[in-house]
């Protein structure tokens, strides 16, 4: 299957309906739907899913999730959140109002799902790192459940994922192979992989779809690629160990999450140059915080930074670079999503 990029026959998807009882504790009791924005956080050490009211900064719900949950994504209608269960073999679906678990999709032995996108077309795309695949799921189908569609990457450690707005193309960062791979989701022609830095991990497509941004944690670099030819247009030196990269909704800057020095490197997307650095924590505190996932608010005014070791999420004002507050979350908070 290596490098073939063809459709692989897969086992049927298991869709299990199951309620999920909240974890005990004063902040984990059931709560009414809030009109204010909500932040959802997957905690990979605590094996939980949390809901934070961003108006108050309070955790209003926390429920058991699955083993070692990492990335998550919300549905286009805002009614559900999907978690990639990295320590297992499933993608699990929860209601966003009550965090009740309503479905579980089995991806197969040794799948280790990680990067996840819930596309506007209603389908879920997730990397199955252990199987060198992207898996496409028809989510929340309550009748005859179609089998998953599998696309081989042929690369080791296909970890993070981006999908084009028209759902014709997906891209993965392949940690073990030191590559970025383009997958044609329509024709399933052979995937195209290029070597990009050392340990490429973060990935983001620009809002206009013209640039693919990648961060390589092992070489302290970010790269701007042509999404179709996979040619590297620009190489940018970032802070230390840039695990993630995200593009501001306005498209003017890309930001890397630099775990080893506790900073965010702000890259002007037009010039492909670092124009400022935001200190979320000090270099001395970086190990104690271990910032990983970063997320923009929809208006581009706030950056949310998951600090996995301290069980917090830092809320950063982009304009001033000030940490406004730290939100307490479950143990090892990592994947995040916001609903307005």
C-alpha positions in Angstrom: 0.0 0.0 0.0 3.0 2.3 0.4 2.7 5.2 -2.0 -0.2 3.8 -4.0 -2.9 6.3 -2.9 -5.7 4.0 -3.8 -8.9 3.3 -1.9 -8.4 0.6 0.7 -11.3 -1.6 1.6 -12.1 -1.1 5.2 -14.2 -2.7 8.0 -17.6 -1.3 8.7 -17.9 1.6 11.1 -19.2 0.9 14.5 -21.7 3.5 15.7 -22.5 3.0 19.4 -25.0 5.1 21.2 -23.9 5.7 24.8 -24.6 8.2 27.5 -21.5 9.5 29.3 -21.8 10.5 32.9 -20.0 13.6 34.1 -16.9 13.4 36.2 -17.7 14.2 39.8 -16.8 17.7 41.2 -18.5 21.1 41.7 -17.7 22.3 38.2 -18.6 19.1 36.4 -22.3 19.0 37.2 -24.7 19.4 34.2 -25.2 22.9 32.9 -27.6 24.7 30.7 -26.6 25.8 27.2 -24.7 29.1 27.4 -25.2 32.0 25.0 -21.6 33.0 25.4 -18.7 31.4 23.4 -17.6 28.0 24.6 -14.2 26.4 24.5 -13.9 22.7 24.3 -10.7 21.0 25.4 -9.5 17.4 25.2 -7.3 16.4 28.1 -4.9 13.6 27.1 -3.7 12.6 30.5 -7.0 12.9 32.3 -8.9 11.2 29.4 -11.6 13.8 29.6 -13.5 16.4 27.6 -14.1 19.9 29.1 -16.4 22.8 28.2 -15.4 26.3 29.3 -17.7 29.3 29.3 -15.4 32.0 27.8 -17.5 34.8 29.3 -16.7 33.7 32.9 -13.6 31.6 32.3 -15.3 28.8 34.3 -15.3 25.1 33.4 -19.0 24.2 33.3 -18.8 20.6 32.2 -16.2 17.8 32.2 -16.9 14.2 31.2 -14.9 11.0 30.5 -13.8 10.8 26.9 -11.5 8.0 25.7 -7.9 6.9 26.1 -5.4 9.7 25.4 -7.6 12.1 23.4 -5.7 14.6 21.3 -7.2 16.7 18.6 -10.9 17.6 18.3 -13.3 19.3 15.9 -16.8 20.7 16.0 -19.6 19.9 13.5 -20.7 22.6 11.0 -24.0 23.1 12.8 -22.2 23.4 16.2 -24.2 20.6 17.8 -21.4 18.0 18.1 -17.7 17.7 18.9 -15.6 14.9 17.6 -12.5 13.6 19.4 -9.6 11.7 17.9 -8.8 9.0 20.4 -5.0 8.7 19.9 -4.6 6.0 22.5 -7.2 3.8 20.9 -8.9 3.2 17.5 -12.0 5.4 17.5 -13.4 8.8 16.7 -16.0 9.6 19.4 -18.8 12.1 19.1 -20.3 14.2 21.9 -23.1 16.7 22.0 -21.8 20.3 22.6 -24.6 21.3 24.9 -24.5 18.4 27.4 -21.3 16.6 26.4 -23.3 13.4 26.2 -21.5 10.8 24.1 -23.7 9.8 21.1 -21.5 7.9 18.7 -18.2 6.1 18.3 -16.6 5.3 14.9 -14.2 2.3 14.9 -11.2 2.9 12.5 -9.5 -0.4 12.9 -6.5 -2.0 14.7 -3.5 0.2 15.4 -5.2 3.2 13.9 -4.1 5.8 16.5 -6.3 8.6 15.1 -4.9 12.1 15.7 -5.4 15.1 13.3 -9.1 15.7 12.6 -11.2 18.0 10.5 -15.0 18.1 10.6 -15.6 19.6 7.1 -18.4 21.9 6.0 -19.6 19.0 3.8 -20.5 17.2 7.0 -17.8 14.5 6.7 -15.0 13.9 9.2 -11.4 13.5 8.0 -8.9 12.0 10.4 -5.4 10.7 10.3 -4.9 7.1 11.3 -1.2 7.4 12.2 -0.6 3.8 13.0 -2.1 2.7 9.6 -0.5 5.4 7.4 -3.9 6.6 6.3 -6.4 9.4 6.2 -9.9 8.1 7.0 -13.1 9.8 5.8 -16.2 9.2 7.9 -19.9 9.9 7.1 -20.7 11.2 10.5 -23.9 10.8 12.4 -25.6 8.6 9.8 -28.4 7.0 11.8 -29.5 4.5 9.1 -27.3 2.1 7.1 -23.8 3.2 8.1 -21.4 3.4 5.1 -17.9 2.0 5.6 -15.1 4.5 6.0 -13.2 5.6 3.0 -9.4 5.1 3.4 -6.6 7.0 1.7 -3.1 5.7 2.1 -0.3 8.2 2.8 2.4 5.6 2.6 4.4 7.6 5.2 5.4 7.1 8.8 3.7 9.2 11.5 1.0 10.9 9.4 0.0 13.1 12.3 -1.7 16.4 11.5 -4.1 17.2 8.8 -5.5 20.0 6.6 -8.4 19.7 4.1 -9.3 22.1 1.3 -12.6 23.9 1.4 -13.9 22.0 -1.6 -12.9 18.7 0.0 -10.9 17.6 -3.1 -7.5 17.6 -1.4 -6.0 16.8 2.0 -2.4 17.3 3.3 -0.6 15.5 6.2 2.5 16.2 8.1 4.5 12.9 8.5 6.7 13.1 11.5 8.6 9.8 11.0 9.2 10.3 7.3 10.1 14.0 7.6 7.6 14.8 4.8 4.4 16.6 3.9 2.0 14.6 1.8 -0.8 15.8 -0.6 -3.7 13.4 -1.0 -6.2 13.7 -3.9 -9.5 12.8 -2.3 -11.4 12.8 -5.6 -9.2 10.9 -8.1 -7.1 9.0 -5.5 -4.1 9.3 -7.7 -0.7 8.6 -6.1 0.0 10.9 -3.2 2.8 13.5 -3.6 5.2 13.8 -0.7 8.1 16.2 -0.2 10.7 16.5 2.6 10.2 19.5 4.7 12.6 20.3 7.6 13.0 18.0 10.6 9.9 16.5 12.2 7.2 18.5 10.4 4.1 18.6 12.6 2.0 21.7 12.4 0.0 22.4 9.3 -2.5 25.0 8.2 -4.0 26.1 4.9 -4.4 29.9 4.3 -8.0 31.1 4.2 -7.7 31.8 0.5 -6.3 28.3 -0.2 -3.1 29.6 -1.9 -0.5 28.7 0.7 0.1 25.6 2.9 2.0 26.5 6.1 4.0 23.9 7.9 6.0 24.0 11.1 9.0 21.7 11.6 9.6 21.2 15.3 13.0 19.5 14.9 14.6 22.3 12.8 12.9 25.4 14.4 11.4 26.4 11.1 8.2 27.2 9.3 7.6 26.7 5.6 5.3 28.2 3.0 4.4 25.6 0.3 2.5 25.7 -2.9 -0.5 23.5 -2.0 -0.6 21.8 -5.4 3.0 21.5 -6.6 4.3 21.1 -3.0 7.2 23.4 -3.9 8.6 25.2 -0.8 8.3 29.0 -1.5 9.7 30.3 1.7 11.6 29.1 4.8 11.3 31.0 8.1 13.3 30.6 11.3 10.9 30.5 14.3 11.2 30.1 18.0 12.3 26.8 19.6 10.4 23.6 18.8 7.4 24.9 16.9 4.8 22.2 17.4 1.8 23.9 15.8 1.1 26.6 13.2 -2.2 28.4 12.7 -3.2 31.2 10.3 -5.3 34.1 11.6 -8.8 34.1 10.1 -8.0 37.4 8.4 -5.1 35.6 6.6 -2.5 38.3 7.4 -0.3 36.3 9.8 0.6 32.7 10.7 1.6 31.9 14.3 3.7 29.0 15.6 3.5 27.5 19.1 7.1 27.3 20.3 7.1 24.8 23.1 10.7 25.0 24.1 10.8 28.7 24.8 7.2 29.4 25.6 6.7 31.9 22.8 4.5 32.4 19.7 6.3 33.4 16.5 4.2 35.8 14.4 4.9 35.5 10.7 3.7 38.0 8.2 2.2 35.9 5.4 2.9 38.4 2.6 6.6 38.7 3.3 7.1 35.3 5.1 9.1 37.0 7.8 8.8 36.9 11.6 7.5 40.3 12.7 7.2 39.8 16.4 7.3 37.2 19.2 4.7 36.9 21.9 5.9 35.6 25.3 3.2 33.3 26.7 5.6 32.1 29.4 9.3 32.5 30.0 12.0 30.2 28.7 12.4 29.1 32.4 8.8 28.2 32.7 8.4 26.6 29.3 9.0 23.1 30.5 6.6 23.5 33.3 3.9 24.7 30.9 4.6 22.8 27.7 2.4 24.7 25.3 1.1 22.7 22.4 -2.1 23.4 20.5 -3.0 27.0 19.5 -6.3 28.3 18.3 -7.6 31.7 17.1 -10.9 33.2 18.1 -13.2 33.8 15.1 -12.6 37.5 15.2 -8.8 37.1 15.3 -8.4 39.1 18.5 -7.5 36.3 20.8 -5.1 33.3 20.7 -5.8 30.3 22.9 -2.7 28.3 23.9 -3.0 24.8 25.5 -0.4 24.4 28.2 -0.4 20.7 28.6 1.9 20.3 31.7 0.1 22.9 33.8 -3.4 21.9 32.9 -4.2 25.4 31.7 -5.2 27.3 28.5 -3.7 30.7 28.2 -5.9 33.4 26.6 -3.7 35.9 24.8 -4.7 39.3 23.4 -3.1 39.4 20.0 -2.8 43.1 19.6 -0.9 43.7 22.9 0.6 40.2 23.3 -0.7 40.1 26.9 -1.8 36.9 28.6 -5.3 38.0 29.8 -6.0 34.9 31.9 -5.3 31.2 32.3 -8.2 28.9 32.2 -8.1 25.7 34.3 -8.9 22.6 32.3 -8.5 18.8 32.6 -5.2 17.0 33.0 -3.0 17.5 29.9 -5.3 19.8 27.9 -4.4 19.6 24.2 -6.9 19.7 21.4 -9.3 22.7 21.4 -12.2 24.1 19.5 -14.4 27.2 20.0 -18.1 27.6 19.3 -19.5 31.2 19.3 
